[in-house]
């Protein structure tokens, strides 16, 4: 039970860190009329930040599921006593 708690908390923290990192690396507002090279770089950085945020969200979701499993498992074990 204690191991599941540590794993769930770690996965939640990792997912949150990945999402925050994706938000920080997001390039923000694009330039008004950028040259093609700069526009390409902007869209590549935006794609990378979006991928980080989506994968971080998935990891965060797995952490939430693990926390729910931990809660149900603890509830069932306490009810069985």
C-alpha positions as CSV (number, residue, x, y, z in Angstrom):
1,X,0.0,0.0,0.0
2,X,2.8,2.4,0.9
3,X,4.6,1.6,-2.4
4,X,1.5,2.4,-4.4
5,X,1.2,5.8,-2.6
6,X,4.9,6.7,-3.4
7,X,4.4,5.6,-7.1
8,X,1.2,7.5,-7.4
9,X,2.6,10.7,-5.9
10,X,5.7,10.4,-8.1
11,X,3.7,10.0,-11.2
12,X,1.5,12.9,-10.3
13,X,4.6,15.1,-9.6
14,X,6.3,14.0,-12.8
15,X,3.2,14.7,-14.9
16,X,2.8,18.1,-13.4
17,X,6.5,19.0,-14.0
18,X,6.2,17.9,-17.7
19,X,3.1,20.0,-18.2
20,X,4.7,23.1,-16.6
21,X,7.9,22.6,-18.7
22,X,5.7,22.5,-21.8
23,X,4.0,25.7,-20.8
24,X,7.3,27.4,-20.1
25,X,8.9,26.4,-23.4
26,X,5.8,27.5,-25.4
27,X,7.0,30.2,-27.8
28,X,4.1,32.5,-27.0
29,X,2.6,34.9,-29.5
30,X,4.1,34.7,-33.0
31,X,5.7,37.6,-34.9
32,X,3.4,39.6,-37.1
33,X,5.1,39.0,-40.4
34,X,8.1,36.7,-39.8
35,X,10.5,35.5,-42.5
36,X,10.0,31.9,-43.5
37,X,12.9,30.6,-41.4
38,X,11.6,32.3,-38.3
39,X,8.1,31.1,-38.9
40,X,9.3,27.5,-39.3
41,X,11.3,27.7,-36.1
42,X,8.3,29.1,-34.2
43,X,6.0,26.3,-35.4
44,X,8.6,23.6,-34.6
45,X,8.9,25.0,-31.0
46,X,5.2,25.2,-30.7
47,X,4.8,21.6,-31.8
48,X,7.4,20.5,-29.3
49,X,5.7,22.4,-26.5
50,X,2.3,21.0,-27.4
51,X,3.7,17.5,-27.5
52,X,5.2,18.0,-24.0
53,X,2.0,19.3,-22.6
54,X,-0.2,16.5,-24.1
55,X,2.2,13.8,-22.9
56,X,2.5,15.5,-19.5
57,X,-1.3,15.5,-19.3
58,X,-1.4,11.8,-20.0
59,X,1.2,11.1,-17.3
60,X,-0.9,13.3,-14.9
61,X,-4.0,11.3,-15.8
62,X,-2.2,8.0,-15.0
63,X,-1.2,9.5,-11.7
64,X,-4.8,10.4,-10.9
65,X,-6.0,6.9,-11.8
66,X,-3.3,5.5,-9.5
67,X,-4.5,7.7,-6.7
68,X,-8.0,6.6,-7.2
69,X,-6.9,2.9,-7.2
70,X,-4.9,3.6,-4.0
71,X,-8.0,5.2,-2.4
72,X,-10.3,2.4,-3.3
73,X,-7.8,-0.2,-2.2
74,X,-7.4,1.5,1.2
75,X,-11.2,1.8,1.5
76,X,-11.8,-1.9,0.7
77,X,-9.0,-3.0,3.1
78,X,-10.4,-0.8,5.9
79,X,-14.0,-2.1,5.3
80,X,-12.8,-5.7,5.4
81,X,-11.3,-5.4,8.9
